[in-house]
Amino acid sequence: MTRRTAGVPSDRTKEESAHAFGQAAPEIVGGVVDSPGTREAQVTRCLDGLSAPARRLVEIGAVLGASFTVADVAEVLGQPIGGLLATVQEAVDAGAIVLTPDALEFRHEVICRVAYEAVPPALLMPLHRQIGKLFLQRREWAAAANHLMHGVTAGDREAAAGLEHVARQVRTSSPEWASELALRALALTDAADVDRFGRAATVVESLVSAGRLAEANYVARHALRSRGVPSAAAARLRLALAEQLLFSGQPQAAADELQSVVSDSEVPDLVHAPAELCLLRAMLAIDDRSGAGRQVEAILSGGRGRDEFLPAALAALGVITWRDGLVADGLALVRAAALRSDRQPLATADPFARAFLASMLTALGDLDEATQLIEATDDDISVAGDRLWSAAPAVAAARVNLVAGRLADASASAHAAIDRANELGTSCFLPAARAVLAEVALMCGELSEAAAHLECSGSDTAWPPWSACGRRLAEARLSEAEGGLERVLAQDADLYDDVAVDAGLLLDDPMGAAWLVRTALAGDDPDRAERVLVQAEHLAVVNSSFQAVVAAAKHARGLVHEEPRLVQEAAELHRHPAAKASAWEDAGVLRLGVADRAAGRHLLERAVVAYQQLGAERDAARVRSRLRAIGVRWRHGRRTDRPVSGWASLTDTEQAVAELVAEGLTNAEVAERMYLSRHTVDFNLRQIFRKLGIRSRVTLARLYLERQRGNNAIDHASA
């Protein structure tokens, strides 16, 4: 039998071919073969029995894949589909392929593999390249990339360009795959190829989108150090590098990279507009609000491809407006930005607006709406595969949980954000997450832990731009706790100056104004207290419809003018549990100061209960001390009150965690058993160690067993 026979084979040959294919697919047609080698030999003999046109169809089909269409084969061969009908029928009759409603499929994987291997090597790569181009024209990116990856060699400019094209098309939907395609295209590019710098830019863009920031930085800097980089490619490289620097927590370096890009009128619009947006965000991060304002104006002026970035510019304007103290205007701008962003395709939508809106609502006490926004943003980020922003929802959730007094959940969310940011290198989110952990530690009385978190945050910049104010106040509170009033007034004096120019210091934290006033008065510095009060009352007048802002001003005024009635009114208005507790404590102290012992005691008791419900042990201890000073011993066990140390101080959740850890379970196993997150278990275990004064699981297990033996002995004696 010859390898290729012209024309149509005889009926006997067709029957023999069909029988051979049946033997190659015994599980389908019931034939029997002795071994895989025998099966492949039979398929080879069957292929030899096909006519030349039928064999070409089967082999080209094998290159196309396990399933293919007649139209694909016709296009590869350059023939009309009608001219292949007899050939297709021969292959079907022979048993090589089967017809389905949508395509042709190989009867068995072995047939497809043997047919593929029968294609001469000299033809295989050109066929893959040709098929890859075919799928490129159809915008079938996955199929195109698959064939181009098989059909390229070093220096193949056309194939490398095809791979790069696919990488750019799928970057937003499949960033990890795009980065691999772009890297492959760059590796195939000859050093003399004029497109190599543009291809390097595609690599950096894809790596940034995939969250591979360190690799992006290396490729971008290496390319920019090379000679002869075309200006267009250099602009793309600098933009991608700047985005990497911004999310890596280096906004000043990002701004430096972008200045030359936005000032060059020759830069293409597709690069110039996103460079303007990235520069805007870098300026917000370094707190250059005037520069950020100029960038907002440029983007909002339209033209040069800016329309896509109007929502992000509106959101940035909302940030500036908020920090100027105009709450209603800031909210309106950011809501409009979020609405416009929601109308964009999910792959290009920017989570910035909704993330900042959630931050604003958290500060104002609208926690339910903030939570809904965070959950929706998290879903969109997951669906879009937006790795750069993937830590943002956990940071925002940590702040909501902190404000709501759910310290374990706040700690768990902050740790989840840190894990994600460390995994991807998006260090910009670490300061905000660390600030939450520091505040949790401060409330629990863990000063060394709070200091460690603030030292780890390591950045004075504010990206995302809503993170800096909370961190500054946390640092000041730690200074007061560690070194007293003099240290705060000496080291953090600029806080009192900055409240006049940055309303965010008072808006982001409803307790901020009262704390600054209280600290200044305790340090015998009424002038500073008065400056804070003036700004707080100005904000209340301008934003009189916002309860949280009005409450903060009343609280501050009551402290400055020693009016307990105002502070009590503030307590009723405050929307944050910790702010309420703080106002009750301040009002109680003021009532005692005017010899109203009964009212003062009542208010202090309300404060201590609230602090204990929050888990703010340090604050609760301070109020208990105030009560003891007036002869009131706050009994442990009253309501939610517990001792500050020992087994009796553990919450129900902490006792359950302690029991399971003592039994030898890991934190992950405890989390699974109790239906908690791993980070929540970690937080509870740290609380257990602190309250019991221990440092290891072994000691915990020993103490637990000793306690169990003691309880059993008591039960036995009573029996």
N, C-alpha and C positions, 0 to 999 in steps of 0.2 A: 504493500500500500504506500503510495507516495505521500510526502508531507503536505502538499497542497494540490488539490485536483480541481481543474477548471470546470465550470459548469455546475449542474445539479447532480448530486450522487444518485445511484440507483436505489430502488426500493429496498433491496437487500442491504446495501450499505447503510441506509437510514435506520433499518431495523437493528443492525449490528451496533450502530452508534448509540441508539436509544438504549439498547441493552447494556452497553458499556457504561453510559452515564448512570443507569440504574444501579449497576454494580458499585459505582462510586458513591452512591447515596443510599446505602442499604436500609437505613432507618426510615427512608421515605418510601421506597418502592419494594422493599423486601428482599433485595439481592444479598449475596453473601460474598465477603472478601476475606482473604487470609490475613492481611496486615495493612497498615497505612501505606507502606511502600507499594503494595500490590494495587491499592486503590488509586494512587497517583499515577501509576503506570497505565492503568486502564483509562483514566481520564486523558492522559497524553495520547493514547492510541485513538481515543474517540475524537480528540481535536484534529488528529491527522486525517481522520475520515471525513471531516467537513470540507465543503467547498471553500475556495479561497475567500470569497466575499463573506460567507458565514463565519469563517474563522476570524477574519478581521473584525467583524461585529462583536464576537465573543471576547476577543482580546482587548478591543477598545472599551467594551463594557466593563471588563475587569479593572482597567485603569481608572475608569470613572467611579467604580465602587460596586458594592454588593447589590445595589439597586440603581437603575439608570433608566433614562427615557430614550426612545427612538430618535426624538428630536436632538438630544445631545450627541448621539452617534452621528447623525446626519450632518450636524454642524461641524463636527471634528473632521469628517470625511469630505465635507464640501459637496454633499449630494442632496437631492431632494428626498424628503421622507418617503414619498411614494415609491422611489426606486429601491427602498430597503424592505418592502413588504415581503417579497419572496424569501429574502435572506433571513429575516426575523422568523418567518414560518419554519424555515429549515432548522434553525437553532432550537426552536420550541419543539418541533417534531423529534429532533435528536435527543431531547431531554436535557439540554444544557441549561436552558433558561425557562422560566414560566411567566405567563402573562398575569398581571394583576390589573385592577381598574386604572391605576395611575402610572404604572411603570413596568419595566422588565426586571426580574430578579433571578439571581443564580439559584439553581435547584439545591446547591449545597456549597458550603464554604470551601470545600476541597476543590471544586470545579473552578471557582473564582480565583483561588490562589494559584492553581496550576496554570490557568490561562494567563494570569498576570506574569508569572515567572517565564512563560513562553515568549513574551514580547522581547525582541532583541534589545539588549542594554543601550545600544546606540539610539534607539527610538524612544526608550522609556522616558527619559528626562525631557526631551522635546515635547512628547505627548502631554506630560504633566504640565509643562509650561503653557502649552496651547490651551489645555482645559482650564488652567488657572485664569488665563486672560478671559476666556469665555465666561467664567463665573464672575469675574470682576465687572464685566460689562453688564451682567444681570444684577449686580449689587448683592450677590450671594456670598457674603464675606467669609463665612466659615469654610465653605467648599473651596473658594478661591485660595484662601491661605493654605489649606491642606495640600492642594496640588502644587502651589508655588514652593512650599517648603520641600516637596519631593523633587522639584524640577529645577533646582538652582545649583550653581557652582560659584566659587569665588570669582568676582569680576563680572558676573552676569548682571549688567546694569538694569535690563528690562525686568527681570524677575525680582531684583532687590527693590526696584521702584514699586512693583506690584505689592510686595509684602508691606512696604512702608504705607502704601495707600490703604491697605486693609487695616493696618494698625491705627491709622488716624480715624478711620471710619468707626471702629469699635472701641475707641479709647474711653468714651463715657459709659458705655454699657458693659464692657468687659476689660477693665484697665489692666488686670494682671496678664491676660492673654495678649493684649495690645503691646505691653512692654516686652513680652517674649518675642513677638513678631518683629517689633522695631529693632530689638537687639540683634536678631538674626539677620535682618536687612542690613544693619550697619556692619556686621561681621563679614558680610559678602561684598561690601563696597570696597573697591580698590582705592588706594591712597591718592591716586591721580583723578578720581572721579570728582567732578565739580559739585555733585550733589551730596557729598559726604557730610558737610556741615549742617545742611538742612535735615539730613537723616539723623544726625546726632541730636538736633533739636527735637525731632519727633521722639527719639529715645528718652530724652529728659522729660518731655511732657508726659509721656506714657508712664514713666517711673514715678513721677510726682502723683499722677492720678491713682496709681496702684499703691501709694503709700510707701514706696521704697525710696525714702528721701535721701538717705546717705548715698545710695548708688547714683541718684539723680545729681546730687551735688558734685560727686566725683567726675561723672561724664561731662557735665556742663563746664566745670572749671578746666578740665583737660582740653576740651574743644576750644574754649575761649582763649587759652594760652597759645593755640596754634597760629601759624601765620596764614594770612590770606583769607580770613573768615569773611564772607560776604556780609554786608550790613544787614540784609533781611534775616539771614540765619543768626547773626549775632544778637539781633533784637529778640528773636524767638528764644534763644538760649538764655538771655538775661531775664526775660519774663519768667520762664520756667524756673530758673535758679532763684529768682526773687520770691516766687510762690513757695518754693521749698524752704527758703530762709524764714519767711513769715510764719509758716506753720511749725518750723523748728524753734520758734521763739527768738528769732533774730530780726526784728522789724527794721531796725536802723540800717542793717546791712542790706535788707531787701529794698529799702528806699534808695540807698546809694546805687544799687544796680539799675534801678528803674529811671533815674533822672535822665540819663542819656537817651533812653528809649522814648519817653513821652515828649522830650524836647526836639526830637528829630522828625521833621515834617515828612521825610521820605519813607518813614516806617509804614508798612501796609496797615490799612484800617483793622484787619483781622488780628493784628498784634497790638496796635496802638490803643484801641479801646480797652481790652482786658488789662493792658499795662497801666492805664489810668486808674482802673478800679483797684488793682493790686497796690498801687502807690497810695491811693486813698486809704485803704485799710492799714497800710504800714504807718501812715501819718496818724491815724486814730490810735494805733498801738503805742506810738511814742508820745502821745498826747499833744500832737501838733494840730490843734483844732482849727487854727486859722488856715494852715496849709491844706487840711482835709476839706475845709469849706470851699477853698478854691477848686479843688479837684471835683467836688460835688457839682459846683457850678458848671465846670467844663463838661461833665458827663450829661447833666440835665439840659445843656444847650443843644444836644442832639447832633446828628451827623457823624461821619467817620465810624460807622458801625456801633454807635453807642446805645442804640435802642434796647438791645438785649440786656444792658446793664442798668437800665433805669430803676428797676426795683431795688437793686443793691445800693444805688446812689441815694434813693429815697430813705432806705433804712439807715444809711450812714448819716444822713441829715437828721433823722430821728434821734440818733445817738447824740449828736451835737446839741440838738434842741433840748433833749432831756438834761444834759449836763449844764445847759444854760438855765435850767430851772423851770422850763415850760412843759409841764407834764402832759396837759391835754394835747398840745400841738405835737409833742414827741410821740405820744400814743397814736394820734391820727396819722402821722407820717409812716410810722412803722406798720400800722395795720394796712394802710394803702399799699405799702411795699410788699407785705405778705400776700395780700390779695392778688396783686399783679404777678408775683412770683408763682402763685398757685396756678395761674392760667398758662404758664409756660410749660413746655414738655418736661416731664419728670427728670429726664437725663440732664437738662440744662438748668433746672430750677435751683435757686440758691437758698440754702437753709438759714442764712444769716438773719433775715428779717424775722422769721418765726422764733429763732433762738433768742434774739434780743427782746422781742415782744414778751416771751415767757419770763425773761429776767425782770422786765419792768413790772409785769403783773405780780411776780413774786414779791418785789419790793413793796407794792401797793397792797399786798395781802389777798389778792385774787388767786388763791392757790389752786382751786379747781380748774379754772380756765388755763392757768399756767401748765398744770399737769397734762391736760388734754393736748395742748400745743406741743409739749415735749414728746408725748407718745406719738403724735402724728408725725412730728419731725423725725423721730427715730425710725418709724416705719418707712418714710420716704427715703431716708439715707440708706437704709438697708436694701430697699428695692432698687434704688439707683446705683448701688455699689460705690457710694461716695466715701472713700476711706479717709480723706483729709478731715472730714467733719464728724467721723463716727464716734469720737469721744465726747462731743459737745452735749448730746442729750443726757448722758450720765452725769456730767458736771452740773447741768441745769437741775436735774432731779435731786442731786445732792443738796443744792441750795434750797429747793422747795422743802425737802425733808427736814433740813436744819431749822428753817423758819417755822415749820409745823411742830417742832419739838420731837421729831422721830429720830433720835440721835443714832440708833443702830442702823436704821435705813440710810441716814445721811452718810454715815461712815462707809456702808457697803457700796453706795452709789459712787462716792468719791474714789474708793479703791478700784472699782470697776473702770472708772474713767482713767485713772493712773495706769492700770494694766494695759488698757487699749492704747493710750498715748505712748507708753513706753514700747509697745509692740510695733507701732508704726513710725515712731520718731516724731510724732506731732507734739513736741514739748510745750507748745504754746498753751496747751490746756492744763499743764501741771500746776502752775501757780494757783489757779482758781480752785482746783480740786484739793490741793494742799491747804489752802486757806480754810476750806470747810473742815478738814480734819483738824486743823489747829483750833478752830472755834469749838469743835466738839470736845477736844482735849481740855481746853480752857474751862468749859462748862463742867466737865467731870473733875476738874482740879488737877489735871495732869500737866503741869507747867513745862516739864522737861520734854514731854512728847509734843506739846504745842510748839515749843521752840524748835524742835527738830524738824517739824513739818514746814515751818516758815523759812528755816534755813535751806531746806531742800528745794523750795519753790524757786529760789535763785534768780528771779527776774523782776525788774522794776517796771517792765513794760506791761501793757494792758491789751493783750490779744487773746481771746476775744475782748473787746473794749469795755465790757461790763464787769471785769474781774478785779480791777485794781483797787477800787475804793474799799471793798470789803476786806481785802488783804491789808491795806494800810491801817484800818481800824483794828483789825485783829493783832497786828504788830504793836499798836499803841496799848491795847489792853494787856498784852503779854508784858510789855515794859512796866506797866503799872503794877501788875501782879508780882513781878520779879523784883523790881527796884523801887517801887513806891511812886508817890506823886511827883517828887522832884525829878526823877528820871524821865517821866513822861513829858513834863513841861520843858525839860531841857532837850531831850532827843527828838521829840515829836512836835516841837513848837510850830513847824510849818503847817501842820494840820489846821491850826487855828487861823492861819493866814489864808490857806487854800479854800476854806469853806466859802469865802466871798467870791471866788472865781470858778469854783467847781461844785455846782449844786449836787452832783452825784454823791459826794461825801455824806450828805444828809438824806438824799432821796433813796439811795441804795440800801441803807440800814436805818429803819425807823427809830432804833435806839441810839443812833449816832449822836444826834444833837444833845439828848439828855446826858449821855456819857461824857461828852466833851465839856458840857456846862458843869456837871457834877465834879469832874476832875479838876477843872480850873478853880471852882469855888473851894474845894478841899485844899488846894494848893495856895489859897489866899491870893488869887489872881482874878478879881472881879472883872477887869477890863476884857480879858479873853472870853470869859463867860458871856459878857454882854455882846461881844462881836458875834458869837455863835447864835445868841438869841435873836439879834437883829436879822441875821440871814434866815434863820428858821421861820421867823414871823413873816418876812418878805415872801418866802416860798408859800406859806399858808395863805397869804392874801392873794397871791397870783393863782394858786391852785386850791381855792376854797372848796371845790366840789370833791376833793379827794380826802377821804377820812383819815388815812394814814399820815398824810402831810400835816393836816390840822392837829392831829393828836400829838405829833412830835413837837410842834410849836407850843402847844399848851403845856406839855410836859416840861419843856425848857423854861418857859416863862414862870411856871409854878416854882421851879427850883431857884431861879434867880431872885424872884420876889418873895420867896418863902410863903407861897399860897397853896396850902394842901388841897383846897377845893379844886383848883385848876389841875393839879396832878391827878386827883381822883377822876375828874372829867376825862383827862387824857387816858387813864386806865380803861375807861369804858369805851373810848373811841379806838384805841390801839387794836389792830387786827392780827398782830403777831403775838403768840402766847408768851414769849420771853419778854416782849415789850410791856405787856400787861403786868407780868410779875414784877418787873423793874419799877413800874409806876406805882403799884401797890406798896412796894417796899419804900420808895421815896415818900409817898404820901403818909405812910405810917411813921416814918422818922420825923416828918414835919409836924404831924399831929402830936407826937410826943414832945416836940420842941415848944409847943404852945400849951403844954400840960393837959392835953386831951388824951389821958392814958387809955381809956376804954376804946376809943376810935383807933388810936395808934396800935394797940394790941391786935384788934380785929384785922386791921389792914396788913400787919406783919404776918399774922397767921395765914391770911389769904396768900400772901407772897410765898411763904415757905411751902405751903401745899403745892402751889403752882410750880415752883422751882423743882420740887421733888418729882412731880409728875413728868417734868421735862427731863429729869436725870441730871439737872444742873447741881451737882453735889457741892461745889465750891460756893455757889450763891446761896444754897439752902443752909450751909453751915454758917455763913455770915449772918443770915437772918435769925437763925437759932441763937447765935451769940447776942444779937440785939434783944431778943426776947428774954434771955437769961439776965441781961442787964437791968430789966424792969421786974425781975422776980418771977418770970414765967418760964417754967421748965417744959419745953415741948417734948411730950412723951413719944418715944419711938413706938411705932406700931399704930399711932393715930392715923387714921385714914391711909394714905400711901406712904407715911413716914417710915423709914427704916434706919438702923444703925449705919454708920459710914463704913464699917469694916466688919469682918467676920462672916460666918455662914448666914446669919440672920439678915445681913445687908444685901444678899443676893436676891434679884428679882426671880419670878417664877421661871422665866426663860433661861436666866443664868444658871439656876439650880438644875434645870433639865440638861443644859449643855455640860455642866460640871459632871453630872452623873454619867453621861455617855462617854465623855473624855476619860473619866476615871476607869471606865470599863474597857478602855483601850481603843476606842474608835478614833479614826483620823478626823480632821475638821471636815473634809469632804464627805465622809460617811455620816457624820453628825448632821451636816446640811441636808443630806438626802433623807435621813430618818425623820428630821423635824420639818421638812418642806421649807427650809430657809435657804438663802443664798450663802455661798461659801464666805463671802465678805461679812455677812451678818454674824455668822458663827465666829469668825476671827475677832470681830469687835467684842462680842460677848465674852470670849475667852480672855481678851486683854482686861476687860472689866473684872472678871473673876480673879485673875492674878493680882490686880491692884487691890481689890477689896480683901483678899486673903493674905496679901503680903508675901506672895510666892513668885517664883520665876520659871518653874518647870512643870511639865505634865506629870512627871514622876512624883513630885511633891504633892500635887493635887490629888493623885490617886491614893497616896498614903494618907493624906488628911481625910479624904472621903471614906476610906476603909475604917479609920479610927473613929470617925463620927458615927458610921453605921454600927460598929461594935458597941459604942457608947449607948446609942439608941436601943439596941437589942438588949443590953444589960438592964436599962431602965424598964423596958417592957417586961423582961423576965421577973424583975424585982416586984413590979406592981401586980404581976399575976400571982 
